[in-house]
Amino acid sequence: MTEHPSEKPTEPIYQETKPLPPRPSGPPQPPPPPPPGDTRALRNPKAPAGTTAPGAGPANYQQQYDYDRPTPPVEHVPGRKSRLTAGLLGILLGVVGAHRFYLGYKGLGWIMLLITAVSLGQAWFVPAIWGGIEGILYLVMRKGYWSVDSKHKPLQW
């Protein structure tokens, strides 16, 4: 009987190729004072003139990310467009670009409508297939272009 692949010992995914530089020991050094007449330094309005706000310089700047924190569920917000409505409009009325008008993409909506109108219905299948594919993408995709409206607001169910 053979081993299951998950039972085999695995190598670490990331192997360090070169050692990290040593950390400086002791308390952190304050940034040097700005030269006189330097207008680029951030000033603290409550501090005396010629001093900078603590933590305002790029040396003390820290960006904090919450990668391990789950995203809270999006509640119903009035005024936001529905993913379900956009998808169904794309599948059922994609031939006239109804889903594009609904989401605020009026230019593409007019293009889809004009393809159908100018060809007198002879090329109806082009915007119909186009709208059907986009309708499915609006229903399936959770991130990116297919999950927001024309004002970059996320779609809700």
ChimeraX attribute file (.defattr): number of C-alpha atoms within 10 A of each C-alpha:
attribute: neighborCount
match mode: 1-to-1
recipient: residues
	/A:1	3
	/A:2	4
	/A:3	7
	/A:4	7
	/A:5	8
	/A:6	7
	/A:7	7
	/A:8	8
	/A:9	7
	/A:10	8
	/A:11	7
	/A:12	6
	/A:13	6
	/A:14	6
	/A:15	7
	/A:16	7
	/A:17	6
	/A:18	6
	/A:19	6
	/A:20	7
	/A:21	6
	/A:22	6
	/A:23	6
	/A:24	7
	/A:25	6
	/A:26	6
	/A:27	6
	/A:28	8
	/A:29	7
	/A:30	11
	/A:31	13
	/A:32	6
	/A:33	10
	/A:34	14
	/A:35	9
	/A:36	7
	/A:37	8
	/A:38	9
	/A:39	9
	/A:40	7
	/A:41	16
	/A:42	15
	/A:43	17
	/A:44	14
	/A:45	10
	/A:46	8
	/A:47	11
	/A:48	10
	/A:49	9
	/A:50	14
	/A:51	15
	/A:52	18
	/A:53	14
	/A:54	13
	/A:55	13
	/A:56	13
	/A:57	14
	/A:58	8
	/A:59	10
	/A:60	11
	/A:61	9
	/A:62	8
	/A:63	4
	/A:64	6
	/A:65	7
	/A:66	7
	/A:67	7
	/A:68	6
	/A:69	7
	/A:70	7
	/A:71	8
	/A:72	6
	/A:73	6
	/A:74	10
	/A:75	8
	/A:76	10
	/A:77	9
	/A:78	6
	/A:79	7
	/A:80	16
	/A:81	19
	/A:82	20
	/A:83	25
	/A:84	17
	/A:85	19
	/A:86	26
	/A:87	24
	/A:88	20
	/A:89	23
	/A:90	30
	/A:91	22
	/A:92	16
	/A:93	17
	/A:94	29
	/A:95	28
	/A:96	24
	/A:97	29
	/A:98	24
	/A:99	28
	/A:100	25
	/A:101	17
	/A:102	18
	/A:103	20
	/A:104	14
	/A:105	16
	/A:106	16
	/A:107	12
	/A:108	15
	/A:109	22
	/A:110	16
	/A:111	15
	/A:112	23
	/A:113	18
	/A:114	17
	/A:115	20
	/A:116	21
	/A:117	15
	/A:118	10
	/A:119	10
	/A:120	10
	/A:121	12
	/A:122	11
	/A:123	14
	/A:124	18
	/A:125	14
	/A:126	15
	/A:127	23
	/A:128	21
	/A:129	15
	/A:130	16
	/A:131	28
	/A:132	22
	/A:133	15
	/A:134	22
	/A:135	26
	/A:136	17
	/A:137	18
	/A:138	25
	/A:139	19
	/A:140	14
	/A:141	12
	/A:142	14
	/A:143	11
	/A:144	9
	/A:145	13
	/A:146	20
	/A:147	19
	/A:148	20
	/A:149	20
	/A:150	14
	/A:151	10
	/A:152	10
	/A:153	12
	/A:154	19
	/A:155	22
	/A:156	16
	/A:157	12
